[in-house]
């Protein structure tokens, strides 16, 4: 049961007792003064109960004030002057559950002051009774403080557990995101390798002869990838000749020519001959205007011609 349900129970218990008292006054003892007091208390407590049900928290301490006034001024005088009236603890007990330590002690002291005023001191100045009063009310206050402290510790524990659960959930989410990111990176790496393979393919034309067709623009990245791949394939196939076909290159400039020359020089270091094919009339005109000489390369018109020459040389 939650604290709010307990509070509603106290409101309901008081209103139920007020209805029983009102019924008793009507049936057994028709005392209009008492009836008016009970009806006023019932209306007031019902209004506070409704306000609390609507979410108005000040209804709880106002209810304690109402009970203190009803008990303090509604108790008959003959029950106050003869002996210490222990109904003085009724309201503090309700305050102990409904509000807190301050209202518990305050309601007890307020009712004690009212009783002492109405009884002209009387038994309410008795040292033994006052010591008992202080012990009982002090015990109520200390017990409420202990309960509040326990509730705060439990609330802090729940918050810590919830924070740990959120942290673990966040850690799992981050771990999942890291795995997904790693998978995407691996997939991107595979795609880059596939693109690199498609950009710089090598074809085995004959034993010891590789064909490397170059298609599209040849920038610095592609030139480096071309050199790296050809060096790897030449070593793997133990090729003696590589045919570089540039018929698919859309435009040839100084950068493209230098890239082809550097690739050829790197292949020659492995003892591999390099033949350049696919130079069109427009490309030849461009190379002439740029003043680029390809003296280090053997140049033929097509890969078929280069392969035929290689086969004739072997025979």
C-alpha positions in Angstrom: 0.0 0.0 0.0 1.3 3.4 -0.9 1.5 6.4 1.4 -1.1 8.2 -0.6 -3.5 5.3 -0.2 -2.9 5.4 3.6 -3.6 9.1 3.6 -6.9 8.5 1.8 -7.7 5.8 4.4 -7.2 8.2 7.3 -9.5 10.8 5.6 -12.1 8.1 5.0 -11.9 6.7 8.5 -12.4 10.1 10.1 -15.4 10.9 7.9 -16.9 7.5 8.6 -16.5 8.1 12.4 -18.1 11.5 12.0 -21.1 10.0 10.2 -21.4 7.4 13.0 -21.2 10.1 15.6 -23.8 12.2 13.8 -26.2 9.2 13.5 -25.7 8.5 17.2 -26.5 12.1 18.1 -29.7 12.0 16.1 -30.9 8.7 17.4 -29.8 8.6 21.1 -28.9 12.0 22.3 -30.4 15.0 20.4 -27.8 17.6 21.2 -28.0 20.4 18.6 -24.8 22.0 19.6 -22.9 18.8 19.2 -24.7 18.0 16.0 -23.6 21.4 14.5 -20.0 20.8 15.6 -20.0 17.3 14.0 -21.6 18.5 10.8 -19.1 21.4 10.6 -16.2 19.0 11.1 -17.6 16.5 8.6 -18.1 19.2 5.9 -14.6 20.6 6.6 -12.9 17.2 6.5 -14.8 16.1 3.4 -13.8 19.3 1.6 -10.1 18.7 2.6 -10.3 15.1 1.5 -11.7 16.2 -1.9 -9.0 18.8 -2.2 -6.3 16.2 -1.4 -7.9 13.8 -3.9 -7.5 16.6 -6.5 -3.8 16.9 -5.7 -3.8 19.8 -3.2 -1.1 18.7 -0.7 -1.7 21.5 1.9 -5.0 19.6 2.7 -3.0 17.2 4.9 -1.6 19.8 7.4 -4.9 21.7 7.4 -6.7 18.5 8.3 -4.3 18.1 11.3 -5.2 21.7 12.3 -8.9 20.9 12.0 -8.6 17.8 14.2 -6.5 19.7 16.8 -9.2 22.4 17.1 -12.0 19.8 17.2 -10.3 17.8 19.9 -9.0 20.8 21.8 -12.3 22.7 22.0 -14.8 19.9 21.5 -13.8 17.7 24.4 -16.2 18.2 27.4 -14.8 20.1 30.4 -15.6 17.3 32.8 -13.2 15.0 30.9 -10.4 17.6 31.3 -10.4 18.7 34.9 -10.4 15.4 36.8 -7.4 13.6 35.1 -5.0 13.9 32.2 -7.0 13.2 29.1 -5.0 10.8 27.0 -7.1 11.5 23.9 -4.5 14.2 23.5 -2.3 11.6 21.6 -5.0 10.8 19.0 -4.3 13.7 16.7 -0.4 13.4 16.9 -0.8 9.8 15.9 -2.8 10.8 12.8 -0.3 13.6 12.1 2.5 11.0 12.5 1.1 9.1 9.6 -0.4 11.9 7.5 2.2 14.6 7.7 5.5 14.6 9.5 7.5 15.1 12.7 6.9 18.9 13.0 3.2 18.6 12.7 3.2 15.6 15.1 4.9 17.7 17.8 3.0 20.9 17.0 -0.4 19.3 17.2 0.5 17.6 20.5 1.7 20.8 22.1 -1.3 22.8 20.7 -3.8 20.4 22.2 -1.9 20.3 25.5 -2.0 24.1 25.7 -5.7 24.1 24.9 -6.5 21.4 27.5 -4.3 23.2 30.1 -6.0 26.5 29.4 -9.5 25.1 29.7 -8.7 23.1 32.8 -6.8 26.0 34.4 -3.6 23.9 34.5 -5.0 21.1 36.6 -3.5 17.7 35.8 -1.7 19.1 32.7 0.9 20.7 35.0 1.6 17.4 36.7 5.4 16.7 36.2 4.9 12.9 35.9 2.2 13.4 33.2 4.3 15.9 31.4 7.3 13.6 31.4 5.1 10.8 30.0 3.8 13.2 27.4 7.3 14.2 26.3 8.4 10.6 26.1 5.4 9.5 24.0 5.4 12.5 21.7 9.2 12.4 21.4 9.1 8.7 20.6 6.5 9.5 17.8 8.7 12.2 16.4 11.9 10.0 16.5 10.0 7.0 14.9 8.8 9.3 12.1 12.3 10.6 11.6 13.6 7.0 11.4 10.8 6.1 8.9 11.5 9.1 6.8 15.3 8.3 6.8 14.5 4.7 5.8 12.3 5.9 3.0 14.9 8.3 1.8 17.5 5.5 1.8 15.2 3.2 -0.1 14.4 6.0 -2.6 18.1 6.6 -3.1 18.7 2.9 -3.5 15.9 2.7 -6.1 17.3 5.7 -7.9 20.8 4.2 -7.9 19.5 0.9 -9.2 17.5 2.7 -11.9 20.6 4.8 -12.8 22.7 1.6 -13.0 20.0 -0.1 -15.2 20.0 3.0 -17.5 23.8 2.9 -17.6 23.8 -0.8 -18.4 21.2 -0.2 -21.1 23.2 2.7 -22.5 26.3 0.5 -22.5 24.5 -2.2 -24.4 23.2 0.4 -26.9 26.7 1.8 -27.3 28.1 -1.7 -27.7 25.5 -2.5 -30.3 26.2 0.8 -32.1 29.9 0.1 -32.0 29.3 -3.4 -33.5 27.1 -1.9 -36.2 29.7 0.8 -36.9 32.4 -1.9 -37.1 30.2 -3.9 -39.5 29.6 -0.8 -41.6 33.3 0.0 -41.6 34.1 -3.5 -42.6 31.5 -3.4 -45.4 32.8 -0.1 -46.6 36.3 -1.5 -46.6 35.2 -4.4 -48.6 33.4 -2.1 -51.0 36.5 0.0 -51.3 38.6 -3.0 -52.0 36.0 -4.1 -54.6 36.0 -0.7 -56.2 39.8 -0.7 -56.2 39.8 -4.2 -57.9 37.3 -3.0 -60.5 39.2 0.2 -61.1 42.6 -1.6 -61.6 41.8 -5.1 -62.8 44.5 -7.4 -64.1 43.9 -10.1 -66.7 46.2 -13.1 -67.4 46.6 -13.2 -71.2 49.3 -15.9 -71.3 51.8 -17.4 -69.0 53.9 -14.6 -67.6 51.8 -11.9 -69.4 49.3 -9.6 -67.6 47.0 -7.1 -69.1 46.0 -4.0 -67.0 43.3 -1.9 -68.7 42.9 1.6 -67.3 39.5 3.1 -67.6 38.4 6.6 -66.6 40.4 9.4 -65.0 43.6 8.5 -63.4 44.2 10.6 -60.3 46.8 10.2 -57.5 44.8 7.7 -55.5 44.1 5.5 -58.5 47.6 5.7 -59.7 48.9 4.6 -56.3 46.3 1.8 -56.2 47.3 0.7 -59.8 51.0 0.5 -58.9 50.3 -1.4 -55.7 48.0 -3.9 -57.3 50.3 -4.5 -60.3 53.3 -5.0 -58.1 51.3 -7.6 -56.1 49.9 -9.4 -59.1 53.3 -9.4 -60.9 54.9 -11.1 -57.8 52.0 -13.5 -57.4 52.0 -14.6 -61.1 55.7 -14.2 -61.7 54.8 -12.2 -64.7 57.5 -11.1 -67.1 55.5 -8.6 -69.0 52.7 -6.2 -68.2 50.5 -4.6 -70.9 49.1 -1.2 -69.8 46.1 -0.4 -72.0 45.0 3.3 -71.8 42.4 3.2 -74.5 39.7 3.8 -71.9 41.3 6.9 -70.4 39.2 9.9 -71.4 41.9 12.5 -71.1 45.7 12.3 -70.8 47.7 15.1 -69.2 51.0 15.4 -67.4 49.7 13.8 -64.2 48.4 10.7 -66.1 51.6 10.4 -68.0 53.8 10.7 -64.9 51.6 8.1 -63.1 52.1 5.6 -66.0 55.8 6.2 -66.1 56.2 5.7 -62.3 54.2 2.5 -62.5 56.4 1.3 -65.3 59.6 2.1 -63.4 58.3 0.3 -60.3 57.5 -2.8 -62.4 60.9 -2.8 -64.1 62.5 -3.0 -60.6 60.8 -6.5 -60.4 62.4 -7.4 -63.8 59.1 -7.0 -65.6 58.8 -5.4 -69.1 56.0 -2.8 -69.6 54.2 -2.2 -72.9 51.8 0.7 -73.3 48.9 0.3 -75.7 45.7 2.1 -76.6 47.1 5.5 -77.5 44.6 7.2 -79.7 45.3 10.0 -82.2 43.9 12.7 -79.9 46.0 11.4 -76.9 49.1 11.3 -79.1 48.5 14.9 -80.1 48.0 15.9 -76.5 51.2 14.2 -75.4 53.1 15.9 -78.2 51.8 19.4 -77.3 52.7 18.7 -73.6 56.1 17.7 -74.5 55.8 14.4 -72.7 58.2 11.6 -73.9 57.5 8.0 -73.2 60.9 6.8 -74.2 61.1 4.3 -71.3 58.1 2.4 -72.4 57.5 0.0 -75.3 54.5 1.3 -77.2 52.2 -0.7 -79.5 48.8 -0.1 -80.9 46.8 -2.8 -79.1 47.1 -5.5 -76.5 46.8 -8.2 -79.2 49.8 -6.8 -81.0 51.8 -6.7 -77.8 50.9 -10.3 -77.0 51.8 -11.4 -80.6 55.2 -9.8 -80.3 55.8 -11.5 -77.0 54.8 -14.9 -78.4 57.1 -14.3 -81.5 59.9 -13.4 -79.2 59.5 -16.5 -77.2 59.5 -18.7 -80.3 
